[in-house]
Amino acid sequence: SPASRQSQPTGVTYLGRSTKRTMPCPKLAGSFVEGVVETPPIMIKQICLNVPVADLPKSKAFFKALGFPENPQFTGDTAAMIVISESISVMLTTHSKFREFTPKAVCDTSKAVEALFCLSCESRQEVDNLVEKALAAGGSTYDKAEDFGFMYTHSFVDPDGHGWGLFHMSAPLPQQP
């Protein structure tokens, strides 16, 4: 129904039970992932990323310096929940706590990339501000800001080596031929 479509996220066209999505790939200029996927009957409404950290107090201080609050209800000696938005949280866990969730070794981020976390920002200024705050709080970056016309990107690496991509969509996505 039209009313239910209005409550769906922008940029997603709903075709019955299938969903056609065109999503940007921030690091590949002009690249998009596009396809039709089955829409599950229940849509996930939140995501919580479990991220291993070597020094929990240092990591908590880093994310606090970026302006992200900690949820004390889910914080203790071995883990801390950082609130990125209403629908995104990051659970920082000590390496020993993280190993309780998986039989695999914790990734050595000085030698390998476990994942890249990409966050959408409200403006170019927000992208730049978060990178500046990350650098001031002990993070690093390995690239420069990129402007693709319709999308502005930059990134930072937190003190534990986790990569965080930031992007702002400033115009509609270009049409694919």
C-alpha positions, 0 to 999 in steps of 0.5 A: 500500500502507498502508506506502507511504502512511505515508511520504508527507507528512501532510496529503496524501491519495493516491488512486492516481496522483492526489493531492488536496491542500488547501493554505492561502493564508496571506495570505487568511484562510479561502482554500485551494487544493484540487484533484486533481492527477496525481502524477508517478512521481518525487517531487521531494525537494529545492528550491533557490531561486536568489535574486539579491542586490546585496551577497552578504556582507551577504545571507550575514550576514543569513541567518546572523543568522536561524540558517541555516547556509551550505554552504561546499561550494557557496559562492564569490565570486559565490554562497552556498548557505544551508541552510533545512532538509534539503530547502530551500536558498537559493542567494544569487547576485550579480546578474551571476551570476544573469543567467547563468541567465536572459536576463531582467532582475533584478527591482527589488524596490523596485518589484515583487514577484518571488515570495513564499517561504513557510516552515512553522514548528514553532511560533508562537514560531518564527514570531515569533523569525524575524521578530524576528531578521530585523528586528534583522539589517536586514530589514523587515516590512510587515504584522503577525502574523495568527492565523486560529485554525488558522494563525498567520502573519507575514512579513519582507522581506530586505535585497534586498526578497525577501518571506518568509512564515512560518506555523505550522499549529496545528490541522487545516484547516477543512472546506470546504463 
